[in-house]
Amino acid sequence: MRQPPNMQQMMKQVQKMQEDMLEAQEALKHEEVEASAGGGMVTVKATGAGEIIEIKIDPKAIDPDDPELLQDLVLAAVNEALRSAQALAQSKLGGSLGSLGIPGLS
């Protein structure tokens, strides 16, 4: 027969998990990811929290006759930087919920 969970112990685990998550989220604000498009013609940096902090555009990417190319390069680089930031956050925060052993939260 399975024993009921110790609620006090479970609450301590939840509180510890919340503290760990806050620390990890704060740390993500200071980590950076970088992505580029067009062979490095557009480079984007983002924090692990998903904030875009820098966009660099090579002057060769600026063609007044083809603004759509530059738009596409910027969009591609930003999306890739955001995906990288999300992957970084998932790697840092993803396992936290599973440590409680509560079904459905892992």
MDAnalysis code that builds the backbone (N, CA, C; Angstrom):
import MDAnalysis as mda
import numpy as np

u = mda.Universe.empty(318, n_residues=106, atom_resindex=np.repeat(np.arange(106), 3), trajectory=True)
u.add_TopologyAttr("name", ["N", "CA", "C"] * 106)
u.add_TopologyAttr("resid", np.arange(1, 107))
u.add_TopologyAttr("resname", ["MET", "ARG", "GLN", "PRO", "PRO", "ASN", "MET", "GLN", "GLN", "MET", "MET", "LYS", "GLN", "VAL", "GLN", "LYS", "MET", "GLN", "GLU", "ASP", "MET", "LEU", "GLU", "ALA", "GLN", "GLU", "ALA", "LEU", "LYS", "HIS", "GLU", "GLU", "VAL", "GLU", "ALA", "SER", "ALA", "GLY", "GLY", "GLY", "MET", "VAL", "THR", "VAL", "LYS", "ALA", "THR", "GLY", "ALA", "GLY", "GLU", "ILE", "ILE", "GLU", "ILE", "LYS", "ILE", "ASP", "PRO", "LYS", "ALA", "ILE", "ASP", "PRO", "ASP", "ASP", "PRO", "GLU", "LEU", "LEU", "GLN", "ASP", "LEU", "VAL", "LEU", "ALA", "ALA", "VAL", "ASN", "GLU", "ALA", "LEU", "ARG", "SER", "ALA", "GLN", "ALA", "LEU", "ALA", "GLN", "SER", "LYS", "LEU", "GLY", "GLY", "SER", "LEU", "GLY", "SER", "LEU", "GLY", "ILE", "PRO", "GLY", "LEU", "SER"])
u.atoms.positions = np.array([
    [0.834, -1.182, 0.000],
    [0.000, 0.000, 0.000],
    [0.881, 1.248, 0.000],
    [0.569, 2.150, -0.844],
    [1.350, 3.373, -1.010],
    [0.973, 4.390, 0.064],
    [1.993, 5.043, 0.631],
    [1.743, 6.044, 1.661],
    [1.397, 7.384, 1.028],
    [0.535, 8.160, 1.684],
    [0.205, 9.486, 1.144],
    [1.429, 10.395, 1.202],
    [1.522, 11.345, 0.274],
    [2.688, 12.234, 0.264],
    [2.706, 13.127, 1.505],
    [3.883, 13.421, 1.964],
    [4.077, 14.317, 3.091],
    [3.906, 15.751, 2.568],
    [2.815, 16.396, 2.957],
    [2.494, 17.729, 2.418],
    [3.534, 18.778, 2.808],
    [4.046, 18.689, 4.031],
    [5.045, 19.664, 4.461],
    [6.318, 19.522, 3.621],
    [6.728, 18.290, 3.393],
    [7.915, 18.039, 2.573],
    [7.684, 18.506, 1.145],
    [6.483, 18.235, 0.622],
    [6.163, 18.651, -0.733],
    [6.177, 20.180, -0.856],
    [5.662, 20.875, 0.134],
    [5.650, 22.344, 0.102],
    [7.081, 22.892, 0.137],
    [7.955, 22.248, 0.910],
    [9.359, 22.666, 0.947],
    [9.994, 22.486, -0.435],
    [9.660, 21.370, -1.102],
    [10.204, 21.121, -2.436],
    [9.703, 22.168, -3.432],
    [8.427, 22.509, -3.327],
    [7.853, 23.514, -4.226],
    [8.527, 24.860, -3.991],
    [8.718, 25.236, -2.741],
    [9.366, 26.509, -2.432],
    [10.798, 26.531, -2.956],
    [11.532, 25.438, -2.774],
    [12.909, 25.347, -3.270],
    [12.928, 25.451, -4.793],
    [11.972, 24.764, -5.443],
    [11.890, 24.813, -6.895],
    [11.628, 26.241, -7.376],
    [10.736, 26.960, -6.689],
    [10.445, 28.336, -7.067],
    [11.687, 29.211, -6.937],
    [12.429, 29.027, -5.858],
    [13.664, 29.792, -5.660],
    [14.679, 29.482, -6.756],
    [14.818, 28.190, -7.077],
    [15.752, 27.782, -8.134],
    [15.343, 28.357, -9.487],
    [14.031, 28.356, -9.763],
    [13.535, 28.895, -11.038],
    [13.825, 30.396, -11.130],
    [13.597, 31.123, -10.050],
    [13.863, 32.569, -10.060],
    [15.343, 32.845, -10.283],
    [16.197, 32.064, -9.631],
    [17.643, 32.231, -9.828],
    [18.033, 31.940, -11.273],
    [17.493, 30.871, -11.829],
    [17.815, 30.504, -13.205],
    [17.298, 31.550, -14.187],
    [16.098, 32.072, -13.949],
    [15.547, 33.110, -14.826],
    [16.407, 34.365, -14.766],
    [16.873, 34.718, -13.597],
    [17.741, 35.890, -13.457],
    [19.066, 35.662, -14.194],
    [19.605, 34.461, -14.076],
    [20.862, 34.146, -14.759],
    [20.688, 34.203, -16.271],
    [19.521, 33.782, -16.770],
    [19.271, 33.805, -18.215],
    [19.313, 35.221, -18.777],
    [18.968, 36.198, -17.968],
    [19.001, 37.591, -18.426],
    [20.423, 38.023, -18.784],
    [21.408, 37.323, -18.215],
    [22.803, 37.713, -18.422],
    [23.542, 36.809, -19.407],
    [22.870, 35.776, -19.879],
    [23.473, 34.908, -20.891],
    [23.027, 35.371, -22.265],
    [23.895, 35.194, -23.249],
    [23.595, 35.654, -24.603],
    [23.705, 34.518, -25.604],
    [22.870, 34.609, -26.621],
    [22.954, 33.720, -27.778],
    [23.087, 34.601, -29.010],
    [23.642, 34.037, -30.067],
    [23.835, 34.805, -31.294],
    [23.411, 33.959, -32.481],
    [22.804, 34.594, -33.440],
    [22.402, 33.908, -34.669],
    [22.673, 34.838, -35.837],
    [22.848, 34.234, -37.019],
    [23.095, 35.046, -38.202],
    [22.346, 34.471, -39.391],
    [22.235, 35.300, -40.421],
    [21.586, 34.886, -41.664],
    [22.371, 35.491, -42.820],
    [22.206, 34.897, -43.981],
    [22.880, 35.414, -45.168],
    [24.383, 35.317, -45.081],
    [24.867, 34.215, -44.501],
    [26.312, 34.050, -44.393],
    [26.962, 35.079, -43.488],
    [26.232, 35.517, -42.480],
    [26.771, 36.490, -41.526],
    [26.482, 37.935, -41.899],
    [25.701, 38.155, -42.945],
    [25.394, 39.532, -43.350],
    [24.508, 40.228, -42.316],
    [23.690, 39.459, -41.591],
    [22.877, 39.987, -40.496],
    [23.131, 39.108, -39.280],
    [23.508, 39.734, -38.172],
    [23.772, 39.015, -36.934],
    [22.908, 39.608, -35.832],
    [22.302, 38.726, -35.037],
    [21.414, 39.150, -33.954],
    [21.871, 38.488, -32.664],
    [21.933, 39.286, -31.589],
    [22.210, 38.761, -30.257],
    [20.955, 38.927, -29.418],
    [20.710, 37.915, -28.585],
    [19.570, 37.950, -27.667],
    [20.015, 37.408, -26.323],
    [19.304, 37.793, -25.278],
    [19.572, 37.222, -23.965],
    [18.847, 35.886, -23.858],
    [19.227, 35.120, -22.869],
    [18.544, 33.865, -22.612],
    [17.095, 34.070, -22.210],
    [16.754, 35.302, -21.824],
    [15.372, 35.635, -21.470],
    [14.561, 36.029, -22.697],
    [15.187, 36.018, -23.881],
    [14.462, 36.295, -25.121],
    [14.400, 37.750, -25.523],
    [15.263, 38.579, -24.967],
    [15.295, 39.999, -25.334],
    [16.380, 40.222, -26.386],
    [15.997, 40.818, -27.519],
    [16.976, 41.147, -28.564],
    [17.809, 42.324, -28.062],
    [19.133, 42.153, -28.051],
    [19.990, 43.213, -27.520],
    [20.899, 43.844, -28.575],
    [21.013, 43.207, -29.730],
    [21.885, 43.778, -30.761],
    [21.543, 43.193, -32.127],
    [21.546, 44.058, -33.130],
    [21.406, 43.627, -34.524],
    [22.511, 44.314, -35.306],
    [23.317, 43.507, -36.001],
    [24.385, 44.047, -36.852],
    [24.045, 43.712, -38.297],
    [24.180, 44.710, -39.153],
    [23.904, 44.517, -40.579],
    [25.144, 44.924, -41.362],
    [25.666, 43.995, -42.135],
    [26.809, 44.280, -43.003],
    [26.338, 45.245, -44.092],
    [27.095, 46.299, -44.353],
    [26.690, 47.254, -45.394],
    [26.418, 46.596, -46.752],
    [27.060, 45.461, -47.020],
    [26.825, 44.760, -48.290],
    [25.400, 44.212, -48.386],
    [24.741, 44.070, -47.235],
    [23.371, 43.542, -47.226],
    [22.346, 44.616, -47.573],
    [22.789, 45.869, -47.627],
    [21.866, 46.975, -47.886],
    [21.855, 47.286, -49.376],
    [20.850, 46.782, -50.042],
    [20.676, 47.018, -51.478],
    [19.374, 47.789, -51.667],
    [19.476, 49.064, -52.048],
    [18.261, 49.864, -52.199],
    [17.281, 49.291, -53.226],
    [17.786, 48.490, -54.151],
    [16.917, 47.895, -55.162],
    [16.250, 46.598, -54.684],
    [16.672, 46.101, -53.508],
    [16.114, 44.840, -53.004],
    [15.936, 44.892, -51.480],
    [15.067, 45.772, -51.001],
    [14.875, 45.869, -49.544],
    [14.278, 44.588, -48.946],
    [13.573, 43.826, -49.760],
    [12.969, 42.592, -49.256],
    [14.032, 41.602, -48.795],
    [15.174, 41.569, -49.468],
    [16.248, 40.665, -49.067],
    [16.707, 40.997, -47.653],
    [16.937, 42.264, -47.378],
    [17.380, 42.672, -46.047],
    [16.305, 42.353, -45.008],
    [15.061, 42.602, -45.343],
    [13.967, 42.286, -44.420],
    [13.963, 40.800, -44.090],
    [14.115, 39.974, -45.118],
    [14.114, 38.527, -44.909],
    [15.298, 38.077, -44.060],
    [16.476, 38.669, -44.303],
    [17.662, 38.313, -43.522],
    [17.496, 38.682, -42.054],
    [16.974, 39.885, -41.804],
    [16.759, 40.330, -40.422],
    [15.741, 39.417, -39.740],
    [14.658, 39.136, -40.411],
    [13.626, 38.275, -39.853],
    [14.181, 36.884, -39.536],
    [14.941, 36.321, -40.453],
    [15.516, 34.988, -40.244],
    [16.478, 34.978, -39.059],
    [17.339, 35.991, -38.974],
    [18.313, 36.044, -37.885],
    [17.619, 36.261, -36.530],
    [16.608, 37.122, -36.485],
    [15.878, 37.363, -35.237],
    [15.167, 36.089, -34.794],
    [14.492, 35.429, -35.708],
    [13.789, 34.200, -35.347],
    [14.743, 33.125, -34.851],
    [15.889, 32.999, -35.491],
    [16.864, 32.002, -35.055],
    [17.435, 32.358, -33.678],
    [17.691, 33.636, -33.429],
    [18.184, 34.056, -32.111],
    [17.141, 33.765, -31.035],
    [15.872, 34.017, -31.331],
    [14.816, 33.744, -30.357],
    [14.668, 32.243, -30.109],
    [14.812, 31.428, -31.162],
    [14.772, 29.970, -30.979],
    [15.943, 29.508, -30.103],
    [17.108, 30.088, -30.340],
    [18.279, 29.731, -29.534],
    [18.085, 30.147, -28.076],
    [17.516, 31.324, -27.860],
    [17.249, 31.789, -26.494],
    [16.248, 30.861, -25.809],
    [15.238, 30.441, -26.545],
    [14.233, 29.537, -25.984],
    [14.857, 28.176, -25.645],
    [15.727, 27.681, -26.507],
    [16.399, 26.407, -26.252],
    [17.300, 26.516, -25.021],
    [17.993, 27.640, -24.879],
    [18.835, 27.860, -23.708],
    [17.985, 27.883, -22.444],
    [16.874, 28.607, -22.481],
    [15.983, 28.676, -21.322],
    [15.441, 27.296, -20.982],
    [15.057, 26.534, -21.999],
    [14.530, 25.186, -21.767],
    [15.588, 24.299, -21.123],
    [16.837, 24.438, -21.570],
    [17.895, 23.609, -21.004],
    [18.168, 23.978, -19.549],
    [17.973, 25.246, -19.200],
    [18.225, 25.697, -17.828],
    [17.032, 25.456, -16.910],
    [15.829, 25.603, -17.431],
    [14.631, 25.547, -16.598],
    [13.824, 24.272, -16.771],
    [14.002, 23.585, -17.865],
    [13.141, 22.463, -18.217],
    [13.082, 21.340, -17.208],
    [14.190, 21.004, -16.574],
    [14.197, 19.885, -15.645],
    [13.668, 20.214, -14.273],
    [13.427, 21.455, -13.985],
    [13.042, 21.850, -12.636],
    [11.722, 21.241, -12.192],
    [10.747, 21.182, -13.073],
    [9.440, 20.662, -12.686],
    [9.456, 19.162, -12.468],
    [10.302, 18.472, -13.201],
    [10.337, 17.033, -13.075],
    [10.902, 16.561, -11.743],
    [11.638, 17.401, -11.049],
    [12.269, 16.997, -9.792],
    [11.284, 16.759, -8.671],
    [10.072, 17.244, -8.809],
    [9.086, 17.043, -7.744],
    [8.498, 15.640, -7.764],
    [8.539, 14.995, -8.920],
    [7.956, 13.678, -9.020],
    [6.444, 13.681, -9.061],
    [5.854, 14.808, -9.410],
    [4.398, 14.900, -9.510],
    [4.006, 14.594, -10.945],
    [3.148, 13.601, -11.156],
    [2.753, 13.264, -12.525],
    [2.170, 14.460, -13.257],
    [2.565, 14.603, -14.507],
    [2.027, 15.690, -15.326],
    [2.831, 16.965, -15.263],
    [3.776, 17.083, -14.340],
    [4.581, 18.305, -14.243],
    [5.979, 18.139, -14.794],
    [6.339, 16.951, -15.229],
    [7.701, 16.770, -15.729],
    [7.792, 17.099, -17.190],
])
